[in-house]
Amino acid sequence: MRIVYTDQSFESLDETSQFLLEKQGMTLEKILEIRTKLLDRADGLVSYPKGGQREEYLEHLNKNHRRLIEGHFKIIYRIEEKTIYVTDFFDTRQNPEKMKG
């Protein structure tokens, strides 16, 4: 298995980091710690790819999206053959309907 991070996943991670810095007043060090935890947790999917639960807010896409929870975040991913695609880092303090796009 290998992990591929989509452009969307990096965009959402950057947007969240910017929000935490500007609106929440979080320190850059703390933001980097959160990002590292999220990426490490996602990288861990190689060992147990089906460890996450199905993501009900994305069922309408019929791509079997799954999620892992890390702190206030959902790591959204899907599995296709021998590749795990991480598609989003979603802050669970947002309206979950926003995830549907």
PASEBA-1860 file (N, C-alpha, C; in nm, 3 decimals):
! residues 101
1> MRIVYTDQ> 0.083/-0.118/0.000/0.000/0.000/0.000/0.088/0.125/0.000 ~ 0.036/0.227/-0.066/0.104/0.356/-0.062/0.000/0.464/-0.037 ~ 0.045/0.578/0.012/-0.045/0.689/0.042/-0.020/0.802/-0.056 ~ -0.130/0.858/-0.107/-0.124/0.975/-0.194/-0.212/1.082/-0.129 ~ -0.155/1.198/-0.110/-0.230/1.312/-0.058/-0.279/1.394/-0.177 ~ -0.409/1.420/-0.183/-0.464/1.498/-0.294/-0.434/1.646/-0.271 ~ -0.443/1.723/-0.380/-0.427/1.868/-0.368/-0.528/1.924/-0.269 ~ -0.651/1.872/-0.276/-0.757/1.919/-0.185/-0.718/1.896/-0.039
9> SFESLDET> -0.655/1.784/-0.009/-0.618/1.758/0.131/-0.516/1.859/0.181 ~ -0.419/1.895/0.096/-0.321/1.996/0.136/-0.383/2.134/0.145 ~ -0.477/2.165/0.057/-0.545/2.294/0.063/-0.623/2.307/0.193 ~ -0.695/2.202/0.231/-0.774/2.210/0.355/-0.682/2.218/0.477 ~ -0.569/2.150/0.473/-0.474/2.158/0.583/-0.416/2.299/0.594 ~ -0.386/2.361/0.480/-0.335/2.498/0.480/-0.441/2.597/0.528 ~ -0.565/2.580/0.483/-0.674/2.669/0.526/-0.695/2.659/0.676 ~ -0.693/2.538/0.727/-0.711/2.518/0.871/-0.597/2.581/0.949
17> SQFLLEKQ> -0.476/2.563/0.901/-0.359/2.622/0.968/-0.370/2.773/0.973 ~ -0.412/2.832/0.861/-0.429/2.978/0.854/-0.537/3.025/0.952 ~ -0.647/2.951/0.958/-0.756/2.985/1.050/-0.708/2.979/1.195 ~ -0.637/2.873/1.230/-0.587/2.859/1.366/-0.491/2.971/1.404 ~ -0.412/3.013/1.309/-0.315/3.119/1.333/-0.384/3.255/1.346 ~ -0.469/3.288/1.248/-0.528/3.422/1.242/-0.649/3.440/1.333 ~ -0.738/3.344/1.337/-0.863/3.360/1.411/-0.858/3.305/1.552 ~ -0.781/3.198/1.572/-0.774/3.137/1.704/-0.652/3.184/1.783
25> GMTLEKIL> -0.561/3.254/1.717/-0.443/3.306/1.786/-0.347/3.198/1.833 ~ -0.351/3.084/1.768/-0.265/2.973/1.806/-0.121/3.002/1.761 ~ -0.026/2.954/1.837/0.114/2.977/1.800/0.152/2.889/1.681 ~ 0.249/2.935/1.607/0.298/2.859/1.492/0.350/2.723/1.535 ~ 0.414/2.716/1.649/0.467/2.589/1.700/0.354/2.489/1.724 ~ 0.244/2.535/1.783/0.130/2.447/1.810/0.065/2.401/1.680 ~ 0.054/2.490/1.583/-0.004/2.455/1.454/0.082/2.350/1.385 ~ 0.213/2.366/1.389/0.303/2.267/1.329/0.292/2.133/1.400
33> EIRTKLLD> 0.271/2.136/1.531/0.252/2.012/1.607/0.124/1.940/1.562 ~ 0.017/2.015/1.545/-0.110/1.957/1.499/-0.093/1.898/1.359 ~ -0.030/1.973/1.269/-0.009/1.924/1.131/0.072/1.795/1.131 ~ 0.176/1.792/1.212/0.260/1.673/1.220/0.180/1.553/1.269 ~ 0.097/1.572/1.372/0.015/1.463/1.424/-0.081/1.411/1.317 ~ -0.144/1.504/1.243/-0.238/1.464/1.139/-0.169/1.385/1.028 ~ -0.055/1.434/0.983/0.017/1.365/0.875/0.072/1.231/0.922 ~ 0.122/1.224/1.045/0.171/1.097/1.099/0.058/0.995/1.109
41> RADGLVSY> -0.058/1.041/1.155/-0.173/0.950/1.168/-0.216/0.899/1.031 ~ -0.219/0.989/0.932/-0.255/0.949/0.796/-0.151/0.851/0.740 ~ -0.025/0.876/0.762/0.081/0.785/0.715/0.066/0.647/0.776 ~ 0.011/0.640/0.897/-0.010/0.513/0.965/-0.113/0.424/0.897 ~ -0.190/0.479/0.806/-0.289/0.400/0.734/-0.226/0.287/0.653 ~ -0.101/0.301/0.619/-0.031/0.196/0.543/-0.038/0.063/0.619 ~ -0.028/0.069/0.751/-0.030/-0.052/0.832/-0.170/-0.113/0.846 ~ -0.271/-0.028/0.852/-0.407/-0.077/0.874/-0.505/0.013/0.798
49> PKGGQREE> -0.513/-0.001/0.666/-0.592/0.091/0.584/-0.741/0.092/0.612 ~ -0.796/-0.017/0.658/-0.940/-0.020/0.684/-0.973/0.009/0.830 ~ -0.880/0.072/0.899/-0.899/0.105/1.040/-1.001/0.214/1.066 ~ -1.025/0.298/0.968/-1.120/0.407/0.985/-1.263/0.364/0.957 ~ -1.355/0.438/1.015/-1.497/0.412/0.992/-1.540/0.474/0.860 ~ -1.649/0.424/0.805/-1.705/0.484/0.683/-1.755/0.624/0.715 ~ -1.736/0.715/0.620/-1.778/0.854/0.638/-1.916/0.874/0.576 ~ -2.018/0.884/0.663/-2.155/0.891/0.616/-2.187/1.017/0.536
57> YLEHLNKN> -2.117/1.127/0.562/-2.144/1.251/0.489/-2.096/1.246/0.343 ~ -2.020/1.144/0.308/-1.972/1.133/0.170/-2.025/1.008/0.100 ~ -2.120/0.941/0.161/-2.174/0.818/0.101/-2.235/0.843/-0.036 ~ -2.289/0.964/-0.059/-2.353/0.996/-0.187/-2.254/0.991/-0.305 ~ -2.125/0.994/-0.277/-2.023/0.986/-0.382/-1.994/0.842/-0.425 ~ -2.036/0.746/-0.343/-2.015/0.603/-0.371/-1.869/0.567/-0.395 ~ -1.778/0.625/-0.316/-1.636/0.592/-0.329/-1.581/0.531/-0.201 ~ -1.672/0.494/-0.110/-1.634/0.428/0.016/-1.532/0.509/0.097
65> HRRLIEGH> -1.558/0.638/0.112/-1.471/0.721/0.195/-1.474/0.673/0.340 ~ -1.361/0.683/0.403/-1.346/0.647/0.544/-1.288/0.767/0.618 ~ -1.289/0.757/0.751/-1.235/0.865/0.831/-1.160/0.811/0.951 ~ -1.058/0.884/0.989/-0.989/0.866/1.116/-1.008/0.995/1.193 ~ -1.020/0.986/1.323/-1.033/1.105/1.407/-0.901/1.130/1.478 ~ -0.855/1.255/1.470/-0.735/1.297/1.541/-0.764/1.435/1.598 ~ -0.783/1.441/1.729/-0.818/1.569/1.791/-0.952/1.618/1.739 ~ -0.954/1.741/1.689/-1.076/1.800/1.633/-1.088/1.776/1.483
73> FKIIYRIE> -1.014/1.682/1.429/-1.009/1.665/1.285/-1.050/1.525/1.240 ~ -1.112/1.522/1.123/-1.135/1.397/1.052/-1.034/1.391/0.939 ~ -0.965/1.281/0.930/-0.877/1.255/0.816/-0.961/1.170/0.721 ~ -0.998/1.227/0.608/-1.086/1.161/0.513/-1.001/1.093/0.406 ~ -1.032/0.967/0.377/-0.955/0.893/0.278/-1.040/0.787/0.210 ~ -0.988/0.737/0.101/-1.052/0.626/0.030/-0.942/0.534/-0.021 ~ -0.978/0.410/-0.042/-0.882/0.309/-0.087/-0.921/0.264/-0.227 ~ -0.823/0.265/-0.316/-0.841/0.213/-0.452/-0.724/0.120/-0.481
81> EKTIYVTD> -0.755/-0.006/-0.493/-0.655/-0.111/-0.515/-0.546/-0.102/-0.410 ~ -0.425/-0.067/-0.446/-0.315/-0.064/-0.349/-0.274/0.078/-0.311 ~ -0.367/0.173/-0.330/-0.338/0.312/-0.299/-0.443/0.368/-0.204 ~ -0.395/0.441/-0.104/-0.482/0.512/-0.010/-0.474/0.659/-0.048 ~ -0.588/0.717/-0.083/-0.595/0.858/-0.118/-0.650/0.936/0.001 ~ -0.566/1.022/0.059/-0.613/1.111/0.164/-0.670/1.232/0.092 ~ -0.801/1.255/0.112/-0.870/1.357/0.035/-0.903/1.484/0.113 ~ -0.900/1.478/0.246/-0.938/1.596/0.324/-0.892/1.582/0.468
89> FFDTRQNP> -0.863/1.697/0.527/-0.844/1.710/0.672/-0.954/1.806/0.715 ~ -1.059/1.754/0.778/-1.178/1.832/0.806/-1.188/1.862/0.955 ~ -1.194/1.991/0.988/-1.210/2.034/1.127/-1.354/2.006/1.169 ~ -1.372/1.922/1.269/-1.507/1.879/1.309/-1.586/1.987/1.380 ~ -1.526/2.102/1.406/-1.599/2.212/1.466/-1.679/2.290/1.361 ~ -1.662/2.252/1.234/-1.740/2.312/1.126/-1.871/2.237/1.110 ~ -1.961/2.297/1.035/-2.086/2.230/1.000/-2.052/2.110/0.912 ~ -2.092/1.989/0.949/-2.057/1.871/0.870/-2.114/1.873/0.727
97> EKMKG> -2.219/1.950/0.706/-2.275/1.961/0.572/-2.175/2.024/0.475 ~ -2.082/2.102/0.528/-1.979/2.167/0.446/-1.891/2.062/0.377 ~ -1.879/1.946/0.439/-1.795/1.839/0.384/-1.850/1.789/0.250 ~ -1.981/1.794/0.234/-2.042/1.743/0.113/-2.005/1.822/-0.011 ~ -1.964/1.947/0.010/-1.921/2.030/-0.102/-2.025/2.086/-0.185
END
